[in-house]
Amino acid sequence: MMHEGLKLRKRSSGSDLPSFSSSSNGQIGTSNFYSKTSKSKGNSFPLLVSILVLLASLLSSTVFFSKYRSALKEAKRLTYELDQLMNSEKEISKQVNREHAEGDQADRDLIQVEIDLSRKKLTLIDLKEHSTHLEDSMTNVAEEVGQEWKKVIGEARSNETMKCFKKEEQFRNRAALLRSRIARENRRETIEAFGPGPHKVLFTLILPNLPNERFEFIMEMAPIDLMPHTVHTFLQQVHHKLWDGCTFVFCAEHILQASPMPSDLNPHADLRQPFYENSLDKVYFQEYSQEYPHVTNTVGISGRPGGPDFYINLVDNTDNHGPGGQIDNILKEEADPCFGKIISGLDVIEKMKNLPTTDYEFDKFVHIESARIMGSSLKAEDYLKGNPTF
């Protein structure tokens, strides 16, 4: 844009400013400026000051406008952040209001729950009171029914108990009668077959550690009047040679027991069957006499009912094998029959006690070569042959 001329007007101080004119090509002509300044050398210093003031003013305006623009931008940024904070505050306020509303609703719900709970507690109290009343009523009814039932049961039991007692008494009386009859007949048969006694049995043994030697001991029977049934049964076993080939199998601290079991000398023999075939495997009842207890070296019948195994008492077993000694048995008043004692060959018994055992059983059984009634006559042999019941 072209200017015909630019003139500096007087300032408030009243000093004249130099004038500028443009040339035809648009450049400011400086010839007049320099010519005028050269003409007015006396006023050059104020002019310079004015120029510096003007430059300072321009620079100050530029800095001001720059700071103004920066401040304006900062103000816009702060305004934006303030708007954001206000929006956030509004959202937070809404959230707080919602939470307050929800809290109020929760409080109202909690109050309603407490009201319902109180009602249910009252209902439960009523039910408990009603239940207690019913229990008292049922207890009274049960007591009345129980009393009546006890009367009925008591009368029935009394009658049944009396009947049972009478039946038991009759059974006991009949059992006692049978025992006495069996004992009486066995006594008579023993005397007729083997004489009045004392009866003795000779055992011949083969010890497993001395197979080429023979060892003997003598067993004397109990008096026939004390143990007639057991003595008769054992003598019948010996007479039928049922103990021949059997063994002593068991040695504990208190007994030495014989049984119909084979030894190494007859490993396949069936030694128990002959006892069954001759009906001599058991005694008919547990005979016992207080006058003939289980003292050391006496002989008893094992088992309930006893037989056919017998044992030698190595110690006094009166308490353990007498009446009430075997607590596992239902009939605690019964006892193992004690029917004889060892009167000779106790050294042989000691030799057997010293043989090796495992869990009280002999590692090798002691073989019974024979068992014979001593001093039996032909009368007994003839009597037994003529009586097939023996």
C-alpha positions in Angstrom: 0.0 0.0 0.0 1.4 3.3 -1.0 1.6 6.4 1.2 2.0 9.9 0.0 3.7 10.9 3.2 3.9 10.2 6.9 4.2 13.1 9.3 5.0 13.0 12.9 2.8 15.2 14.9 3.7 17.2 17.9 3.6 15.4 21.2 2.3 16.8 24.4 5.8 18.1 25.1 5.5 20.5 22.2 8.6 19.3 20.3 8.6 19.0 16.5 9.1 15.5 15.1 10.7 15.0 11.7 8.5 14.2 8.7 8.9 11.3 6.4 7.9 11.2 2.7 7.7 8.2 0.4 9.2 8.1 -3.0 7.7 6.8 -6.1 8.8 3.2 -5.4 7.2 3.3 -1.9 10.4 3.7 0.1 10.5 6.3 2.7 12.7 9.2 1.7 15.5 9.8 4.2 17.0 12.8 2.5 14.5 15.2 4.1 15.0 13.4 7.4 18.7 13.8 7.4 18.5 17.2 5.9 16.1 18.3 8.6 18.1 16.7 11.3 21.2 18.2 10.0 19.5 21.6 10.1 18.1 21.0 13.6 21.1 19.5 15.3 20.2 21.4 18.4 17.0 19.2 18.8 18.5 15.7 18.1 18.6 14.4 21.7 14.9 14.8 22.4 14.1 13.1 19.2 16.3 10.1 20.1 14.6 9.9 23.5 11.2 10.0 21.8 12.3 7.2 19.5 13.5 5.1 22.4 10.3 5.8 24.3 8.3 4.8 21.2 10.4 1.6 20.9 10.0 0.9 24.6 6.3 1.5 24.3 6.0 -0.9 21.3 8.1 -3.5 23.1 6.1 -3.1 26.2 2.9 -3.4 24.2 4.2 -6.5 22.5 5.1 -8.1 25.8 1.8 -7.1 27.3 -0.2 -8.5 24.4 1.9 -11.7 24.6 1.2 -12.0 28.3 -2.4 -11.1 27.7 -2.7 -13.8 25.2 -1.0 -16.3 27.6 -3.2 -15.1 30.4 -6.3 -15.4 28.2 -5.3 -19.0 27.3 -4.7 -19.8 31.0 -8.0 -18.2 31.8 -9.8 -20.4 29.1 -8.0 -23.5 30.5 -8.9 -22.7 34.0 -12.5 -21.9 32.9 -12.6 -25.3 31.2 -11.2 -27.1 34.2 -13.7 -25.2 36.4 -16.5 -26.3 34.2 -15.2 -29.9 34.5 -15.0 -29.6 38.2 -18.5 -28.2 38.4 -19.8 -31.0 36.2 -18.0 -33.5 38.4 -19.5 -31.8 41.5 -22.9 -32.1 40.0 -22.4 -35.8 39.2 -21.1 -36.4 42.7 -24.0 -34.5 44.1 -26.4 -36.6 42.1 -24.6 -39.8 43.3 -24.8 -38.6 46.9 -28.4 -37.9 46.5 -29.0 -41.3 45.0 -27.1 -42.9 47.8 -29.0 -40.9 50.3 -32.2 -42.1 48.7 -31.0 -45.7 48.6 -29.9 -45.3 52.3 -33.2 -44.0 53.2 -34.9 -46.9 51.4 -32.5 -49.4 53.1 -33.4 -47.8 56.5 -37.0 -48.1 55.7 -36.4 -51.8 54.6 -34.4 -52.5 57.8 -37.2 -51.0 59.9 -39.7 -53.2 58.1 -37.5 -56.3 58.7 -37.2 -55.4 62.4 -41.0 -55.1 62.5 -41.4 -58.5 60.8 -38.8 -60.1 63.1 -40.5 -58.7 66.2 -43.8 -60.2 64.9 -42.2 -63.5 64.3 -40.6 -63.5 67.7 -44.0 -62.9 69.2 -45.4 -65.7 67.1 -42.5 -68.0 68.2 -43.1 -67.2 71.8 -46.8 -68.1 71.4 -45.8 -71.3 69.6 -43.4 -72.2 72.4 -46.0 -71.6 75.0 -48.4 -73.7 73.1 -45.8 -76.4 72.6 -45.0 -76.4 76.3 -48.7 -76.8 77.1 -49.0 -79.7 74.6 -45.9 -81.3 76.1 -47.3 -81.0 79.6 -50.6 -82.5 78.3 -48.7 -85.3 76.5 -46.6 -86.0 79.6 -49.7 -86.4 81.7 -51.3 -88.6 79.1 -48.1 -90.7 78.8 -47.9 -91.1 82.6 -51.5 -92.2 82.7 -50.9 -94.6 79.8 -47.7 -95.8 81.3 -49.3 -96.5 84.6 -52.1 -98.5 83.0 -49.5 -100.3 80.7 -47.4 -101.1 83.8 -50.4 -102.6 85.4 -51.2 -104.7 82.4 -47.6 -105.7 81.7 -46.9 -106.2 85.3 -49.7 -108.6 85.7 -48.7 -110.4 82.4 -45.1 -110.5 83.4 -45.9 -111.7 86.8 -47.9 -114.5 85.4 -45.2 -115.3 82.7 -42.4 -115.0 85.2 -44.0 -117.3 87.5 -44.6 -119.7 84.6 -41.0 -119.4 83.5 -39.7 -119.9 87.1 -41.9 -123.0 87.4 -40.7 -124.3 84.0 -37.1 -123.7 84.9 -37.5 -125.4 88.2 -39.1 -128.4 86.5 -36.2 -128.5 84.0 -33.6 -128.2 86.7 -35.3 -131.0 88.7 -35.5 -133.2 85.6 -31.9 -132.4 84.7 -30.8 -133.2 88.2 -32.8 -136.4 88.0 -31.1 -137.4 84.7 -27.7 -136.6 86.1 -28.3 -138.7 89.2 -29.6 -141.6 87.1 -26.7 -141.4 84.6 -24.2 -141.2 87.5 -25.8 -144.1 89.3 -25.9 -146.3 86.1 -22.3 -145.3 85.2 -21.1 -146.2 88.7 -22.8 -149.6 88.5 -21.4 -150.3 85.0 -17.9 -149.3 86.0 -17.9 -151.5 89.0 -19.3 -154.4 87.0 -16.8 -153.9 84.1 -13.6 -152.8 85.9 -14.2 -153.5 89.6 -14.6 -151.1 92.5 -11.3 -149.4 92.0 -9.2 -147.5 92.5 -8.8 -147.6 88.7 -5.4 -146.9 87.1 -4.4 -146.2 83.5 -0.9 -146.7 82.1 0.2 -144.3 79.3 3.2 -145.2 77.1 4.7 -142.2 75.2 7.2 -141.5 72.5 8.9 -138.2 72.8 9.9 -136.5 69.5 13.5 -135.9 70.6 13.9 -139.5 71.8 12.0 -141.6 69.2 13.7 -144.9 70.2 12.8 -144.8 73.9 9.5 -145.3 75.7 8.3 -143.2 78.6 5.4 -144.0 81.0 3.2 -142.4 83.6 0.3 -143.7 85.6 -3.0 -141.9 86.0 -5.3 -142.9 88.9 -9.0 -142.2 88.6 -11.0 -140.3 91.1 -13.1 -142.4 93.6 -16.0 -143.8 91.7 -18.5 -142.4 94.2 -17.3 -138.8 93.6 -17.0 -138.7 89.8 -18.9 -141.8 88.4 -19.9 -140.4 85.0 -16.6 -138.9 84.0 -14.5 -141.9 85.3 -16.8 -144.2 83.4 -16.5 -142.2 80.2 -12.7 -142.0 80.3 -12.3 -145.7 81.1 -14.6 -146.5 78.2 -12.3 -144.4 75.9 -9.2 -146.2 77.2 -10.9 -149.6 76.9 -11.8 -149.0 73.2 -8.2 -147.9 72.7 -9.3 -144.5 71.4 -6.3 -142.7 72.9 -3.8 -145.0 71.1 -2.0 -142.9 68.4 -3.3 -139.6 69.9 -0.9 -136.9 71.1 -0.1 -134.3 73.7 -0.3 -131.1 71.6 -0.4 -128.2 74.0 1.8 -127.0 76.9 1.1 -123.8 78.7 2.3 -122.6 82.1 -0.8 -124.1 83.8 -1.8 -127.2 81.8 -0.5 -130.0 79.5 -3.2 -131.0 77.1 -3.9 -134.2 75.1 -6.1 -134.3 72.0 -7.1 -136.8 69.2 -4.6 -135.3 66.7 -2.0 -137.3 64.7 1.7 -137.1 65.3 4.6 -137.4 62.8 4.3 -141.2 63.4 0.7 -141.3 62.0 0.2 -138.0 60.1 -2.9 -139.0 58.1 -4.8 -140.8 60.9 -8.4 -139.7 61.6 -8.4 -140.1 65.4 -11.4 -138.0 66.3 -14.0 -140.0 64.3 -13.8 -143.2 66.5 -14.8 -141.0 69.5 -17.9 -140.0 67.6 -18.7 -143.5 66.4 -18.6 -144.8 70.0 -20.5 -141.8 71.4 -17.6 -141.1 73.7 -16.6 -137.6 72.4 -18.4 -135.7 75.2 -19.5 -136.1 78.7 -23.2 -135.8 79.2 -22.9 -133.1 81.8 -20.3 -131.1 83.6 -19.7 -133.4 86.6 -17.7 -131.8 89.5 -17.0 -132.6 93.2 -15.7 -130.1 95.7 -13.9 -133.0 97.3 -11.8 -133.5 94.2 -10.7 -130.0 93.0 -8.2 -129.0 90.2 -5.0 -129.1 92.3 -1.5 -129.7 90.8 -1.0 -133.0 88.9 -4.8 -133.7 88.7 -6.5 -134.4 85.4 -9.5 -132.5 83.9 -11.8 -132.6 80.9 -11.5 -129.6 78.5 -14.4 -127.8 76.9 -18.1 -127.0 77.6 -19.5 -129.6 77.2 -16.2 -131.3 78.0 -14.3 -133.8 75.8 -12.7 -135.6 74.4 -9.5 -133.5 75.1 -8.1 -133.9 78.7 -5.4 -131.9 80.4 -2.9 -132.3 83.3 -2.9 -129.4 85.8 0.7 -128.2 86.2 -0.4 -125.8 88.9 -3.4 -125.4 91.3 -6.2 -124.4 88.9 -9.1 -124.7 91.4 -10.2 -121.1 90.9 -9.8 -121.0 87.1 -11.3 -124.4 86.3 -13.7 -124.8 89.2 -17.3 -123.5 89.4 -17.5 -119.9 88.1 -13.9 -119.9 86.9 -14.7 -119.7 83.2 -16.5 -116.3 83.0 -17.2 -116.6 79.3 -19.6 -119.5 79.8 -23.3 -118.8 80.2 -23.7 -121.4 82.9 -21.2 -119.9 85.3 -21.9 -122.4 88.0 -20.5 -125.2 85.9 -16.9 -126.4 86.1 -14.4 -128.6 84.2 -14.7 -132.2 85.5 -11.7 -133.2 87.5 -11.5 -137.1 87.4 -7.9 -138.3 88.1 -4.4 -137.6 89.1 -0.8 -138.5 88.1 0.6 -140.9 90.7 3.7 -142.0 88.9 6.0 -140.8 86.1 6.1 -137.1 87.1 9.6 -137.0 85.6 8.0 -137.8 82.2 5.7 -134.8 82.7 8.7 -132.6 83.4 10.4 -133.9 80.2 7.3 -132.9 78.2 7.2 -129.5 79.8 10.7 -128.8 78.6 10.0 -129.6 74.9 10.1 -126.7 72.5 6.8 -124.9 71.8 5.5 -122.1 69.6 2.5 -120.1 71.0 2.2 -122.9 73.6 1.9 -125.6 71.0 4.5 -128.3 70.8 6.8 -127.9 67.7 6.5 -131.7 67.4 3.6 -133.5 69.2 4.2 -136.1 71.8 2.9 -139.5 70.5 0.7 -141.6 72.8 1.7 -145.1 71.8 -0.9 -146.7 74.1 -3.2 -146.2 77.1 -4.2 -149.3 79.1 -6.4 -150.0 82.1 -4.1 -151.6 84.7 -5.3 -154.8 86.5 -8.5 -155.3 84.4 -9.8 -158.8 84.4 -11.3 -161.0 81.7 -14.6 -160.4 83.5 -14.6 -156.8 82.3 -13.6 -157.8 78.8 -16.3 -160.4 78.6 -18.8 -158.0 80.1 -18.1 -155.3 77.5 -18.2 -157.7 74.7 -21.6 -158.9 75.8 -23.0 -155.4 76.1 -23.1 -153.5 72.7 -24.1 -150.3 74.5 -20.6 -150.0 75.8 
